């Protein structure tokens, strides 16, 4: 088993920070169950799938892995995985707002920077929600994919959006400047 210290050592050999999204992508590829740990079976599965049997081959596999994750057919699965991977305790169903903000920035930040920045600002500003559940998390992705931003002209409160997104849109409209 590779523990958090071992993962940090791996990251230093790969010349990437342990907070780099590619490490999360690697965990997704391995099918990791527990944040901060790679079991031997998970490691073997991931390395076989990436055709990597050395650090240099693993480094070379990152661009292909990034392409694979960002394909629309895989991205939603990766996005869900990122949430589940952050559930650090058994039977936990929510992640704290600060963790959600970091994760949103990491996972959606490159693709949807303006939306993510505003959403993070809102999440830090509001005090109604302390945690985010999977439904809300998936709603954020749907919002980024479907809603014209920053105009919000196609946002319809009568559709089945999580309440947190209705509140976010209301906050955006009230704070247009």
TIRO-2110 file (N, C-alpha, C; in Angstrom, 1 decimal):
// TIRO-2110
0.9, -1.2, 0.0, N, 1, A
0.0, 0.0, 0.0, CA, 1, A
0.9, 1.2, 0.0, C, 1, A
0.5, 2.2, -0.9, N, 2, A
1.2, 3.5, -0.9, CA, 2, A
0.4, 4.4, 0.0, C, 2, A
1.0, 5.0, 1.0, N, 3, A
0.3, 5.9, 1.9, CA, 3, A
0.5, 7.4, 1.4, C, 3, A
-0.1, 8.3, 2.1, N, 4, A
0.1, 9.7, 1.7, CA, 4, A
1.6, 10.2, 1.5, C, 4, A
2.4, 9.7, 2.4, N, 5, A
3.9, 10.1, 2.3, CA, 5, A
4.5, 9.4, 1.1, C, 5, A
4.1, 8.2, 0.8, N, 6, A
4.5, 7.6, -0.4, CA, 6, A
4.0, 8.2, -1.7, C, 6, A
2.8, 8.7, -1.7, N, 7, A
2.2, 9.5, -2.8, CA, 7, A
3.0, 10.8, -3.0, C, 7, A
3.4, 11.4, -1.9, N, 8, A
4.2, 12.7, -2.1, CA, 8, A
5.5, 12.3, -2.7, C, 8, A
6.1, 11.2, -2.3, N, 9, A
7.4, 10.8, -2.9, CA, 9, A
7.2, 10.5, -4.3, C, 9, A
6.2, 9.8, -4.7, N, 10, A
5.9, 9.5, -6.1, CA, 10, A
5.7, 10.8, -6.9, C, 10, A
5.0, 11.8, -6.3, N, 11, A
4.8, 13.1, -7.0, CA, 11, A
6.2, 13.8, -7.2, C, 11, A
7.0, 13.7, -6.2, N, 12, A
8.3, 14.4, -6.4, CA, 12, A
9.1, 13.7, -7.5, C, 12, A
9.0, 12.4, -7.6, N, 13, A
9.7, 11.6, -8.7, CA, 13, A
9.1, 12.0, -10.1, C, 13, A
7.8, 12.3, -10.1, N, 14, A
7.1, 12.6, -11.3, CA, 14, A
7.2, 14.1, -11.6, C, 14, A
7.8, 14.9, -10.7, N, 15, A
7.9, 16.4, -10.9, CA, 15, A
6.6, 17.1, -11.0, C, 15, A
5.6, 16.6, -10.2, N, 16, A
4.3, 17.3, -10.1, CA, 16, A
3.9, 17.5, -8.6, C, 16, A
3.3, 18.6, -8.3, N, 17, A
2.8, 18.7, -6.9, CA, 17, A
1.7, 17.7, -6.6, C, 17, A
1.7, 17.3, -5.3, N, 18, A
0.6, 16.3, -4.9, CA, 18, A
-0.8, 16.9, -5.1, C, 18, A
-0.9, 18.2, -5.3, N, 19, A
-2.2, 18.8, -5.5, CA, 19, A
-2.6, 19.0, -6.9, C, 19, A
-1.7, 18.5, -7.8, N, 20, A
-2.0, 18.6, -9.3, CA, 20, A
-3.1, 17.7, -9.7, C, 20, A
-4.0, 18.2, -10.5, N, 21, A
-5.2, 17.4, -11.0, CA, 21, A
-4.8, 16.1, -11.6, C, 21, A
-3.6, 16.0, -12.2, N, 22, A
-3.2, 14.7, -12.8, CA, 22, A
-3.1, 13.6, -11.8, C, 22, A
-2.8, 13.9, -10.5, N, 23, A
-2.7, 12.9, -9.5, CA, 23, A
-4.1, 12.4, -9.2, C, 23, A
-5.1, 13.3, -9.2, N, 24, A
-6.5, 12.9, -9.0, CA, 24, A
-6.9, 12.0, -10.2, C, 24, A
-6.5, 12.4, -11.4, N, 25, A
-6.8, 11.6, -12.6, CA, 25, A
-6.1, 10.2, -12.5, C, 25, A
-4.9, 10.2, -12.0, N, 26, A
-4.3, 8.9, -11.8, CA, 26, A
-5.1, 8.0, -10.8, C, 26, A
-5.5, 8.6, -9.7, N, 27, A
-6.3, 7.9, -8.8, CA, 27, A
-7.6, 7.4, -9.4, C, 27, A
-8.2, 8.2, -10.3, N, 28, A
-9.4, 7.8, -11.0, CA, 28, A
-9.1, 6.6, -11.9, C, 28, A
-8.0, 6.7, -12.7, N, 29, A
-7.6, 5.6, -13.6, CA, 29, A
-7.4, 4.3, -12.8, C, 29, A
-6.8, 4.4, -11.6, N, 30, A
-6.6, 3.2, -10.8, CA, 30, A
-7.8, 2.7, -10.1, C, 30, A
-8.9, 3.5, -10.1, N, 31, A
-10.1, 3.1, -9.4, CA, 31, A
-9.9, 3.1, -7.9, C, 31, A
-9.1, 4.1, -7.4, N, 32, A
-8.8, 4.2, -5.9, CA, 32, A
-10.1, 4.3, -5.1, C, 32, A
-10.1, 3.7, -4.0, N, 33, A
-11.2, 3.7, -3.1, CA, 33, A
-11.0, 4.8, -2.0, C, 33, A
-9.8, 5.0, -1.5, N, 34, A
-9.6, 5.8, -0.3, CA, 34, A
-8.6, 6.9, -0.6, C, 34, A
-9.0, 8.1, -0.3, N, 35, A
-8.1, 9.3, -0.6, CA, 35, A
-6.8, 9.1, 0.1, C, 35, A
-5.7, 9.4, -0.6, N, 36, A
-4.4, 9.4, 0.0, CA, 36, A
-3.7, 8.0, 0.0, C, 36, A
-4.3, 7.0, -0.5, N, 37, A
-3.8, 5.7, -0.5, CA, 37, A
-4.0, 5.0, -1.8, C, 37, A
-2.9, 4.3, -2.3, N, 38, A
-3.0, 3.4, -3.5, CA, 38, A
-2.7, 2.0, -3.0, C, 38, A
-3.7, 1.1, -3.2, N, 39, A
-3.4, -0.3, -2.8, CA, 39, A
-2.6, -0.9, -4.0, C, 39, A
-2.0, -2.1, -3.7, N, 40, A
-1.2, -2.7, -4.7, CA, 40, A
-2.0, -3.1, -5.9, C, 40, A
-3.3, -3.6, -5.7, N, 41, A
-4.2, -3.9, -6.8, CA, 41, A
-4.5, -2.7, -7.6, C, 41, A
-4.8, -1.6, -6.9, N, 42, A
-5.2, -0.3, -7.6, CA, 42, A
-4.0, 0.1, -8.5, C, 42, A
-2.8, 0.1, -7.9, N, 43, A
-1.6, 0.5, -8.6, CA, 43, A
-1.3, -0.3, -9.8, C, 43, A
-1.5, -1.6, -9.7, N, 44, A
-1.2, -2.5, -10.8, CA, 44, A
-2.3, -2.3, -11.9, C, 44, A
-3.5, -2.1, -11.5, N, 45, A
-4.6, -1.9, -12.5, CA, 45, A
-4.3, -0.6, -13.3, C, 45, A
-3.9, 0.5, -12.6, N, 46, A
-3.7, 1.7, -13.2, CA, 46, A
-2.4, 1.7, -14.1, C, 46, A
-1.4, 1.1, -13.6, N, 47, A
-0.1, 1.0, -14.4, CA, 47, A
-0.3, 0.2, -15.7, C, 47, A
-1.1, -0.9, -15.5, N, 48, A
-1.4, -1.8, -16.7, CA, 48, A
-2.2, -1.0, -17.7, C, 48, A
-3.2, -0.3, -17.3, N, 49, A
-4.1, 0.5, -18.2, CA, 49, A
-3.3, 1.6, -18.9, C, 49, A
-2.3, 2.2, -18.2, N, 50, A
-1.5, 3.2, -18.7, CA, 50, A
-0.3, 2.7, -19.5, C, 50, A
-0.1, 1.4, -19.4, N, 51, A
1.1, 0.8, -20.1, CA, 51, A
2.4, 1.4, -19.5, C, 51, A
2.4, 1.6, -18.2, N, 52, A
3.6, 2.2, -17.6, CA, 52, A
4.2, 1.3, -16.6, C, 52, A
5.5, 1.0, -16.7, N, 53, A
6.2, 0.1, -15.8, CA, 53, A
7.4, 0.8, -15.2, C, 53, A
7.4, 2.2, -15.4, N, 54, A
8.5, 3.0, -14.8, CA, 54, A
8.0, 4.4, -14.6, C, 54, A
8.7, 5.1, -13.8, N, 55, A
8.4, 6.5, -13.6, CA, 55, A
8.4, 7.3, -14.9, C, 55, A
9.4, 7.1, -15.7, N, 56, A
9.5, 7.8, -17.0, CA, 56, A
8.3, 7.5, -17.9, C, 56, A
7.8, 6.2, -17.9, N, 57, A
6.7, 5.9, -18.7, CA, 57, A
5.4, 6.5, -18.1, C, 57, A
5.3, 6.5, -16.8, N, 58, A
4.2, 7.1, -16.2, CA, 58, A
4.1, 8.6, -16.5, C, 58, A
5.2, 9.3, -16.5, N, 59, A
5.3, 10.7, -16.8, CA, 59, A
4.8, 10.9, -18.3, C, 59, A
5.2, 10.1, -19.1, N, 60, A
4.8, 10.2, -20.6, CA, 60, A
3.4, 9.8, -20.8, C, 60, A
2.8, 9.1, -19.8, N, 61, A
1.3, 8.7, -20.0, CA, 61, A
0.4, 9.9, -19.6, C, 61, A
0.9, 10.9, -18.8, N, 62, A
0.0, 11.9, -18.4, CA, 62, A
-0.8, 12.7, -19.5, C, 62, A
-0.1, 13.1, -20.6, N, 63, A
-0.9, 13.7, -21.6, CA, 63, A
-2.1, 12.9, -22.1, C, 63, A
-1.8, 11.6, -22.3, N, 64, A
-2.9, 10.7, -22.8, CA, 64, A
-4.0, 10.5, -21.8, C, 64, A
-3.6, 10.5, -20.5, N, 65, A
-4.5, 10.3, -19.4, CA, 65, A
-5.4, 11.6, -19.3, C, 65, A
-4.8, 12.7, -19.5, N, 66, A
-5.5, 14.0, -19.4, CA, 66, A
-6.6, 14.0, -20.6, C, 66, A
-6.1, 13.6, -21.8, N, 67, A
-7.1, 13.6, -22.9, CA, 67, A
-8.2, 12.6, -22.6, C, 67, A
-7.9, 11.5, -22.1, N, 68, A
-8.9, 10.5, -21.8, CA, 68, A
-10.0, 11.0, -20.8, C, 68, A
-9.5, 11.7, -19.7, N, 69, A
-10.4, 12.2, -18.7, CA, 69, A
-11.2, 13.3, -19.2, C, 69, A
-10.7, 14.2, -20.1, N, 70, A
-11.5, 15.3, -20.6, CA, 70, A
-12.4, 15.0, -21.7, C, 70, A
-12.4, 13.7, -22.2, N, 71, A
-13.4, 13.4, -23.2, CA, 71, A
-14.8, 13.4, -22.5, C, 71, A
-15.8, 14.0, -23.1, N, 72, A
-17.1, 14.1, -22.5, CA, 72, A
-17.7, 12.8, -21.9, C, 72, A
-17.4, 11.7, -22.6, N, 73, A
-17.9, 10.4, -22.1, CA, 73, A
-17.2, 10.0, -20.8, C, 73, A
-16.0, 10.5, -20.5, N, 74, A
-15.4, 10.1, -19.3, CA, 74, A
-15.4, 11.2, -18.2, C, 74, A
-15.6, 12.5, -18.6, N, 75, A
-15.4, 13.6, -17.7, CA, 75, A
-16.5, 13.5, -16.6, C, 75, A
-17.7, 13.2, -16.9, N, 76, A
-18.7, 13.1, -15.8, CA, 76, A
-18.4, 12.0, -14.8, C, 76, A
-17.8, 10.9, -15.3, N, 77, A
-17.4, 9.9, -14.3, CA, 77, A
-16.3, 10.3, -13.5, C, 77, A
-15.3, 11.0, -14.1, N, 78, A
-14.2, 11.6, -13.3, CA, 78, A
-14.7, 12.6, -12.3, C, 78, A
-15.6, 13.5, -12.7, N, 79, A
-16.1, 14.5, -11.8, CA, 79, A
-16.8, 13.9, -10.6, C, 79, A
-17.6, 12.8, -10.9, N, 80, A
-18.3, 12.1, -9.8, CA, 80, A
-17.2, 11.5, -8.9, C, 80, A
-16.2, 10.8, -9.5, N, 81, A
-15.2, 10.2, -8.7, CA, 81, A
-14.5, 11.2, -7.8, C, 81, A
-14.2, 12.4, -8.3, N, 82, A
-13.5, 13.4, -7.5, CA, 82, A
-14.3, 13.7, -6.2, C, 82, A
-15.6, 13.8, -6.3, N, 83, A
-16.4, 14.0, -5.2, CA, 83, A
-16.3, 12.8, -4.2, C, 83, A
-16.6, 11.6, -4.7, N, 84, A
-16.6, 10.4, -3.9, CA, 84, A
-15.2, 10.2, -3.2, C, 84, A
-14.1, 10.5, -3.9, N, 85, A
-12.8, 10.4, -3.4, CA, 85, A
-12.5, 11.3, -2.2, C, 85, A
-13.2, 12.4, -2.2, N, 86, A
-13.0, 13.3, -1.1, CA, 86, A
-13.9, 13.0, 0.2, C, 86, A
-14.7, 12.0, 0.0, N, 87, A
-15.5, 11.5, 1.2, CA, 87, A
-14.6, 10.7, 2.0, C, 87, A
-13.9, 11.3, 3.0, N, 88, A
-12.8, 10.6, 3.8, CA, 88, A
-13.3, 9.6, 4.8, C, 88, A
-14.5, 9.7, 5.2, N, 89, A
-15.0, 8.7, 6.2, CA, 89, A
-16.1, 7.8, 5.6, C, 89, A
-16.2, 6.6, 6.1, N, 90, A
-17.3, 5.7, 5.6, CA, 90, A
-18.6, 6.3, 5.9, C, 90, A
-19.5, 6.1, 5.0, N, 91, A
-20.9, 6.6, 5.1, CA, 91, A
-21.1, 8.1, 5.1, C, 91, A
-20.0, 8.8, 4.8, N, 92, A
-20.1, 10.2, 4.7, CA, 92, A
-20.7, 10.5, 3.3, C, 92, A
-21.6, 11.5, 3.2, N, 93, A
-22.3, 11.8, 2.0, CA, 93, A
-22.1, 13.2, 1.5, C, 93, A
-21.3, 14.0, 2.2, N, 94, A
-21.2, 15.4, 1.9, CA, 94, A
-19.7, 15.8, 2.1, C, 94, A
-19.3, 16.9, 1.4, N, 95, A
-18.0, 17.5, 1.6, CA, 95, A
-18.1, 18.9, 2.1, C, 95, A
-17.2, 19.3, 2.9, N, 96, A
-17.3, 20.7, 3.5, CA, 96, A
-17.1, 21.7, 2.4, C, 96, A
-17.7, 22.9, 2.6, N, 97, A
-17.6, 24.0, 1.6, CA, 97, A
-16.1, 24.3, 1.2, C, 97, A
-15.2, 24.4, 2.1, N, 98, A
-13.8, 24.7, 1.7, CA, 98, A
-13.2, 23.7, 0.8, C, 98, A
-13.5, 22.4, 1.1, N, 99, A
-13.0, 21.3, 0.3, CA, 99, A
-13.7, 21.3, -1.1, C, 99, A
-15.0, 21.6, -1.1, N, 100, A
-15.7, 21.7, -2.4, CA, 100, A
-15.1, 22.8, -3.2, C, 100, A
-14.8, 23.9, -2.6, N, 101, A
-14.2, 25.0, -3.4, CA, 101, A
-12.8, 24.7, -4.0, C, 101, A
-12.0, 24.0, -3.2, N, 102, A
-10.7, 23.6, -3.7, CA, 102, A
-10.9, 22.6, -4.9, C, 102, A
-11.8, 21.6, -4.7, N, 103, A
-12.1, 20.6, -5.7, CA, 103, A
-12.7, 21.2, -7.0, C, 103, A
-13.6, 22.1, -6.8, N, 104, A
-14.2, 22.8, -8.0, CA, 104, A
-13.1, 23.4, -8.8, C, 104, A
-12.2, 24.2, -8.1, N, 105, A
-11.1, 24.8, -8.8, CA, 105, A
-10.2, 23.8, -9.5, C, 105, A
-9.9, 22.8, -8.9, N, 106, A
-9.0, 21.7, -9.4, CA, 106, A
-9.7, 21.0, -10.6, C, 106, A
-10.9, 20.6, -10.5, N, 107, A
-11.6, 19.8, -11.5, CA, 107, A
-12.2, 20.6, -12.6, C, 107, A
-12.8, 21.7, -12.3, N, 108, A
-13.6, 22.5, -13.3, CA, 108, A
-12.9, 23.8, -13.7, C, 108, A
-11.9, 24.2, -12.9, N, 109, A
-11.3, 25.5, -13.1, CA, 109, A
-10.7, 25.8, -14.4, C, 109, A
-10.1, 24.8, -15.1, N, 110, A
-9.5, 25.0, -16.4, CA, 110, A
-10.6, 25.2, -17.4, C, 110, A
-11.6, 24.4, -17.3, N, 111, A
-12.6, 24.4, -18.4, CA, 111, A
-13.7, 25.5, -18.2, C, 111, A
-14.0, 25.9, -17.0, N, 112, A
-15.0, 26.8, -16.7, CA, 112, A
-14.6, 27.9, -15.7, C, 112, A
-13.5, 28.5, -15.9, N, 113, A
-12.9, 29.5, -15.0, CA, 113, A
-13.9, 30.5, -14.5, C, 113, A
-14.6, 31.3, -15.4, N, 114, A
-15.4, 32.4, -14.9, CA, 114, A
-16.5, 31.8, -14.0, C, 114, A
-17.2, 30.7, -14.3, N, 115, A
-18.2, 30.2, -13.5, CA, 115, A
-17.7, 29.7, -12.2, C, 115, A
-16.6, 29.0, -12.2, N, 116, A
-16.0, 28.5, -11.0, CA, 116, A
-15.6, 29.6, -10.0, C, 116, A
-15.0, 30.6, -10.6, N, 117, A
-14.6, 31.7, -9.7, CA, 117, A
-15.8, 32.4, -9.0, C, 117, A
-16.9, 32.6, -9.8, N, 118, A
-18.1, 33.2, -9.2, CA, 118, A
-18.7, 32.2, -8.2, C, 118, A
-18.8, 30.9, -8.5, N, 119, A
-19.4, 30.0, -7.6, CA, 119, A
-18.6, 29.9, -6.3, C, 119, A
-17.3, 29.8, -6.4, N, 120, A
-16.4, 29.8, -5.2, CA, 120, A
-16.6, 31.0, -4.4, C, 120, A
-16.7, 32.2, -5.0, N, 121, A
-17.0, 33.4, -4.3, CA, 121, A
-18.3, 33.4, -3.5, C, 121, A
-19.3, 32.8, -4.2, N, 122, A
-20.6, 32.7, -3.6, CA, 122, A
-20.6, 31.7, -2.4, C, 122, A
-20.0, 30.6, -2.6, N, 123, A
-19.9, 29.6, -1.6, CA, 123, A
-19.2, 30.1, -0.3, C, 123, A
-18.2, 30.9, -0.5, N, 124, A
-17.5, 31.5, 0.6, CA, 124, A
-18.3, 32.6, 1.2, C, 124, A
-19.1, 33.3, 0.5, N, 125, A
-19.9, 34.4, 0.9, CA, 125, A
-21.1, 34.0, 1.7, C, 125, A
-21.8, 33.0, 1.2, N, 126, A
-23.1, 32.6, 1.8, CA, 126, A
-22.8, 31.8, 3.2, C, 126, A
-23.8, 31.8, 4.0, N, 127, A
-23.6, 31.0, 5.3, CA, 127, A
-24.7, 30.0, 5.5, C, 127, A
-25.5, 29.8, 4.5, N, 128, A
-26.7, 28.8, 4.6, CA, 128, A
-26.2, 27.4, 4.5, C, 128, A
-25.2, 27.2, 3.7, N, 129, A
-24.7, 25.8, 3.5, CA, 129, A
-23.3, 25.6, 4.1, C, 129, A
-23.1, 24.5, 4.8, N, 130, A
-21.8, 24.2, 5.4, CA, 130, A
-21.1, 23.0, 4.6, C, 130, A
-22.0, 22.3, 3.9, N, 131, A
-21.5, 21.1, 3.1, CA, 131, A
-22.2, 21.0, 1.8, C, 131, A
-21.6, 20.3, 0.9, N, 132, A
-22.2, 20.0, -0.5, CA, 132, A
-22.4, 18.5, -0.6, C, 132, A
-23.6, 18.2, -1.1, N, 133, A
-23.9, 16.7, -1.4, CA, 133, A
-23.7, 16.4, -2.9, C, 133, A
-23.8, 15.2, -3.2, N, 134, A
-23.5, 14.8, -4.6, CA, 134, A
-24.5, 15.4, -5.6, C, 134, A
-25.8, 15.5, -5.2, N, 135, A
-26.7, 16.2, -6.1, CA, 135, A
-26.3, 17.6, -6.4, C, 135, A
-25.9, 18.3, -5.4, N, 136, A
-25.5, 19.7, -5.6, CA, 136, A
-24.2, 19.7, -6.5, C, 136, A
-23.3, 18.9, -6.2, N, 137, A
-22.0, 18.8, -6.9, CA, 137, A
-22.3, 18.5, -8.4, C, 137, A
-23.2, 17.6, -8.7, N, 138, A
-23.5, 17.3, -10.1, CA, 138, A
-24.2, 18.4, -10.8, C, 138, A
-25.0, 19.1, -10.0, N, 139, A
-25.7, 20.3, -10.5, CA, 139, A
-24.8, 21.4, -10.9, C, 139, A
-23.6, 21.5, -10.2, N, 140, A
-22.6, 22.5, -10.6, CA, 140, A
-22.1, 22.2, -12.0, C, 140, A
-21.8, 21.0, -12.3, N, 141, A
-21.3, 20.6, -13.6, CA, 141, A
-22.4, 20.8, -14.7, C, 141, A
-23.6, 20.4, -14.4, N, 142, A
-24.7, 20.7, -15.3, CA, 142, A
-24.9, 22.2, -15.6, C, 142, A
-24.8, 23.0, -14.6, N, 143, A
-24.9, 24.4, -14.7, CA, 143, A
-23.8, 24.9, -15.6, C, 143, A
-22.6, 24.5, -15.4, N, 144, A
-21.5, 25.0, -16.3, CA, 144, A
-21.7, 24.6, -17.7, C, 144, A
-22.2, 23.4, -17.9, N, 145, A
-22.4, 22.9, -19.3, CA, 145, A
-23.6, 23.5, -20.0, C, 145, A
-24.6, 23.8, -19.3, N, 146, A
-25.9, 24.2, -19.9, CA, 146, A
-26.2, 25.7, -19.9, C, 146, A
-25.7, 26.4, -18.9, N, 147, A
-26.2, 27.8, -18.7, CA, 147, A
-25.3, 28.8, -19.4, C, 147, A
-25.9, 29.7, -20.2, N, 148, A
-25.1, 30.8, -20.8, CA, 148, A
-24.5, 31.7, -19.7, C, 148, A
-23.2, 31.8, -19.7, N, 149, A
-22.6, 32.6, -18.6, CA, 149, A
-21.8, 33.7, -19.3, C, 149, A
-21.8, 34.9, -18.8, N, 150, A
-22.5, 35.4, -17.6, CA, 150, A
-23.9, 35.9, -17.7, C, 150, A
-24.5, 35.8, -18.9, N, 151, A
-25.8, 36.4, -19.0, CA, 151, A
-26.9, 35.6, -18.2, C, 151, A
-26.8, 34.3, -18.1, N, 152, A
-27.7, 33.5, -17.4, CA, 152, A
-29.1, 33.5, -18.0, C, 152, A
-29.2, 34.0, -19.3, N, 153, A
-30.5, 34.2, -19.9, CA, 153, A
-31.3, 32.9, -20.1, C, 153, A
-30.6, 31.8, -20.1, N, 154, A
-31.4, 30.5, -20.2, CA, 154, A
-31.6, 29.8, -18.9, C, 154, A
-31.3, 30.4, -17.8, N, 155, A
-31.5, 29.8, -16.5, CA, 155, A
-33.0, 29.9, -16.1, C, 155, A
-33.6, 28.8, -15.8, N, 156, A
-35.0, 28.7, -15.5, CA, 156, A
-35.1, 28.1, -14.1, C, 156, A
-35.5, 28.9, -13.1, N, 157, A
-35.7, 28.5, -11.7, CA, 157, A
-36.7, 27.3, -11.6, C, 157, A
-37.6, 27.2, -12.6, N, 158, A
-38.6, 26.2, -12.5, CA, 158, A
-38.1, 24.8, -12.9, C, 158, A
-36.9, 24.8, -13.5, N, 159, A
-36.4, 23.5, -13.8, CA, 159, A
-35.8, 22.9, -12.5, C, 159, A
-35.5, 21.6, -12.6, N, 160, A
-35.0, 20.9, -11.4, CA, 160, A
-33.6, 21.1, -11.0, C, 160, A
-33.3, 22.4, -10.6, N, 161, A
-31.9, 22.7, -10.1, CA, 161, A
-31.9, 22.6, -8.6, C, 161, A
-30.7, 22.2, -8.1, N, 162, A
-30.6, 22.2, -6.6, CA, 162, A
-30.8, 23.7, -6.1, C, 162, A
-31.4, 23.8, -5.0, N, 163, A
-31.7, 25.1, -4.4, CA, 163, A
-30.5, 26.0, -4.3, C, 163, A
-29.4, 25.4, -4.0, N, 164, A
-28.1, 26.2, -3.9, CA, 164, A
-27.8, 26.9, -5.2, C, 164, A
-28.2, 26.3, -6.3, N, 165, A
-27.9, 27.0, -7.6, CA, 165, A
-28.9, 28.1, -7.9, C, 165, A
-30.2, 27.9, -7.5, N, 166, A
-31.2, 29.0, -7.5, CA, 166, A
-30.7, 30.2, -6.7, C, 166, A
-30.1, 29.9, -5.5, N, 167, A
-29.6, 30.9, -4.6, CA, 167, A
-28.4, 31.6, -5.3, C, 167, A
-27.5, 30.8, -5.9, N, 168, A
-26.3, 31.3, -6.5, CA, 168, A
-26.7, 32.3, -7.7, C, 168, A
-27.7, 31.9, -8.5, N, 169, A
-28.1, 32.7, -9.6, CA, 169, A
-28.7, 34.0, -9.1, C, 169, A
-29.5, 33.9, -8.1, N, 170, A
-30.1, 35.1, -7.4, CA, 170, A
-29.0, 36.0, -6.9, C, 170, A
-28.0, 35.5, -6.3, N, 171, A
-26.9, 36.3, -5.8, CA, 171, A
-26.1, 36.9, -6.9, C, 171, A
-25.9, 36.2, -8.0, N, 172, A
-25.2, 36.7, -9.2, CA, 172, A
-26.0, 37.9, -9.8, C, 172, A
-27.3, 37.7, -9.9, N, 173, A
-28.1, 38.8, -10.5, CA, 173, A
-28.2, 40.0, -9.6, C, 173, A
-28.1, 39.8, -8.3, N, 174, A
-28.2, 40.9, -7.3, CA, 174, A
-26.8, 41.6, -7.3, C, 174, A
-25.7, 40.9, -7.7, N, 175, A
-24.4, 41.5, -7.6, CA, 175, A
-23.7, 41.6, -8.9, C, 175, A
-24.5, 42.1, -9.9, N, 176, A
-24.0, 42.1, -11.3, CA, 176, A
-22.8, 42.9, -11.5, C, 176, A
-22.5, 43.9, -10.7, N, 177, A
-21.4, 44.8, -11.0, CA, 177, A
-20.1, 44.0, -10.7, C, 177, A
END
